[in-house]
Amino acid sequence: MVFTNKINLSKKIHTVEPRIVLPKLLVKLVGRAINDFKMIKEDDKVLLAVSGGKDSLSLFHIFRHFLVSAPIYFEFGVVTIDPKIDGFEPQALEYFFRKFDTPYFFETFSIMKQAEKSMKGNSYCSFCARIKRGLMYQVARREGYNVLALGHHLDDLAESLMMSMCHNGKIQTMKAHYINDAKDLRVIRPLAYVRERQLADFAKITHLPVIKDSCPACYQIPTERAHFKKWLLTEEKRTPNLYKNLLSAMKPMLDETKKG
């Protein structure tokens, strides 16, 4: 089912508030990714993870656009996980989402304290991501959602590919569409074709209420991801089609739902 600018003629009706103007290319790239990987189907209930960053906030507005422009009916809600870290204050998102007719779930969990008790071997960032994902799964099940949407973009996928090859000797990256281990939820990344700078430009122009990442664990030492991000951006100056080529190379491995 192609996501195009058609009016949703579903038997069900959404209440949609006035929307900001979205760049056509941004909408096109997200719609193409959703269509290519069959991310959203008729009557799906999609739970969007919003941390307060530019990526997930941008995807929120794109989803609102698709509520009335997609040729299929779907619902979506939003979940935010507050890890209770000093300096990170996502509570402002609660005020922001009151303006919209979108279900919003705000969950708190002291991830730092849990990490101090049980983290072994892995970095804090990977531990935090794993705990957050588990909490999102819990909210999705509790509230009746069958799809979890994450805000990772093409730059994230390319960086993960390079990290995996250089450190693990494996050609793999984040999946654009996969089924969780429990086989009861699908996980999608609709921004898989979108560059980070496109999202940054959109967030700046529309004055999205972006919450800066102030996690102390992320500022202690330069991360491997930051290293590969810098390397890729430098290489892109020599090879303008770098990310286009990387996407072509990664595309066959991005949909895990087709296996078996």
N, C-alpha and C positions, 0 to 999 in steps of 0.2 A: 504494500500500500504506500504510494508515494505521498510525501508531505509537501503539498503545494499550497498556493494561496487560494484555496477553495473554501467556501463557507461550510461550516460544520452543520449538516442537516440532520443530525442525530435526533432521535425521539426525545432525548434528554436535553435540558437546557442549562447552560452555565450562566452565572452572574459574573460578568467580567468588568472590572473597573477600567477607567481611562488608562491607556497604555502609553509609555514613552515610545518614541520612534526608534526602531531598530535598524541598523545597517543591513541593507539587502544581502550583502555578501555573507555576513555573519549568520543570518537566518538560512541562507542557501546551504552553507557548509554544514550546519547542524542538521537541517532537514535531510541532506544527502547522507550523512552518517547514520541517522535514524533509519532511513530507508535501506541503505546498503546492508546493514547488520540486523534489520528487522527488530529494532530495539523496543518499539512501542506498538502494541496490537490493540484491536478493538476491545473496549471495556477494561483495559489495564488500569490499575491503580498504582501510580508512580510516586514514590517517596524521594524527594530531592534533599540531599545532604547539603546544608548551607553552613559554612564555618564563619562567614562574614568576609571572606576574601572576594576579590574581583571576579574570579572564575565562577563560583557557585551563584553569586548574586546576579551576574550576567545571564547565567543559564535559567535562573528563576524568571526573568523577564521574557526570555525566549520561549519558555514553556507556556507562559501566559498568552503569548502571541499564538502559539499552536493550538491552544484551547478552542479558538474560534476559526483558525485558518486550516487546520488539519482535516482531511476527509474522513477521519475516524473519531469516535468518541473515546476519551480517556479522562481520568481524573488525576490530580496530583496534589500532594501535600508537601510540607517542608519540615525537616528535623534539624535541630542544632544540638550538638553535644558540648556542654561546658565542662572542660577538664579540671576546673578549679585550680588554675595556675595563676600565680601572682602576676599582675600586669595585663593579663588577657581577660577582657571584659565583653563577652558577647551579649550581655543583657540588653544592650541597645537594640539588638535585632528584634526583640519582643515588641518594642515600640514601633519599629519599622513595619513589621508584618501585620500590625493591627489595621493598617491602611488598606489591606487587601483581603478579598474574600477567598482566602486560601487557608486550609487547615494548617496549623502550626504547632509543633511539638518541641518543647525545650527541656532537655534532660541534663542533669548534672551528675558528675562522677569524679571523685578525686583520683585522677590517673597518676599524678606524681607520687602520692602516698602508696598507691598500689604498686607502682614501679619499684619503689624502694624496698618493698617487701618481697617481690617475686621475680623481678627482672634478672635474667641470666643470659649473658653472652650477647644478646641483641642490643642495638642502640636504643636510646630512649624514644627516638622518633618512630622507629618501626614498632616498638612496643605500644606506643600511644595509638598509632594507626590501627593496630590489630584490636585493641580494646574498643576504640571508637566504632570500628566496623561491627563488632559484636553487639554493641549497644544499639546501633542503627538497625541491625537485624531484629533485635528484640522489639523495638518500636514498630517496625514494619509489620511483624507478626501480630502484635497486640492490636494495632489499628486497622488491620485488614489490607495492607498493601502487598502487592506481589512483585513489584519491581523497585529496586533501589538505584537512584541516579547519582553519579559522582561527577565532580567538576574538573577532572584531569583533562588537559588539552594536549595538542600534538607535541609541544615542546617537552611535556612530561613523559610522553611515550618514547620520544627519541632519546631522552636522557636515560630512561630505564633500560632501553636497548643497549646503549653503550656501556652502562654500568654492569649489566649482566654479561656481556661479551668479555669485557676487560677483567672483571673480578671473579666471575663464575665459569667462564668458558662456555656459556650457553647463549644461543640466539633466541631470546625471548624478551617480552616486554609486557606492560599492562594490557589486559584484554579490553576491547571495546564493548564486548557483550559476553557474559558467562553466567553459568548457574552455580550457586553456592554449594558448599559441600553437603549441606542438608537436603539439597534438591528441592527446596520450597520457595526460593527467591531467585529472580534473575537480577544481575547487576549490569548496569549500562554506563557508558561514558560518552554522552552525545557530543562532547567537544573534541572528539578524537581527530577531527580534520581542521580544527581552529588553532591558529597561532596565539601564543601568549600575548604578543603585542597588540593583536586585534582586540582582545578582551581588556587590556590596559587602556587602550584608546577609548573604548566604549565606556568604561567605568569613569574615566576622567571627564568625558564630555557630558555624561548624564549625572555626574556628582553622586555616584552610588555610595552609600554609607559603609565604605570598606573599613574593616577592623584590621589594623596592622598586627602581624604575627609577632608577639612579644614573648614567646616561650623562651625561658632562659637556656634550655637545653639546645636550642637551635642557634644560639649566639656564642656558645663557648668556643667552638672550633669550626672552621670552614667545612662544610659537609662535602661528601663525594659528589652528591647531586649538583651542588653549586660549582664544583670543579668542572664537571662535564657540561653544564650549562654554558659556562664561559668558553670552553673549548669549542663547542658546537657553534656558538655565535661568532667566534673568530673564524672558524672554518667556512661558515656561510658567506663571509665577505669574499672568500676566494671562489666559492662554489654557490652561486645564487640559487640554484635549484636543489640545494642540499636537502631541505626538509621535504620537498616534493618527492625526491628520490628515496628518502628514508621511509616515507609513508608507503610508497609503492612496494618497498622491500618488506615492510612490516604487515601490510594489509592481509596477506594470507593467514597470518597467525593471530589476528585480532578477534575472531569470533570462535569461542570455544563451544558454543551451543550446537555447532554443526557436527561435532565429533560423535562417533558411535551411531 
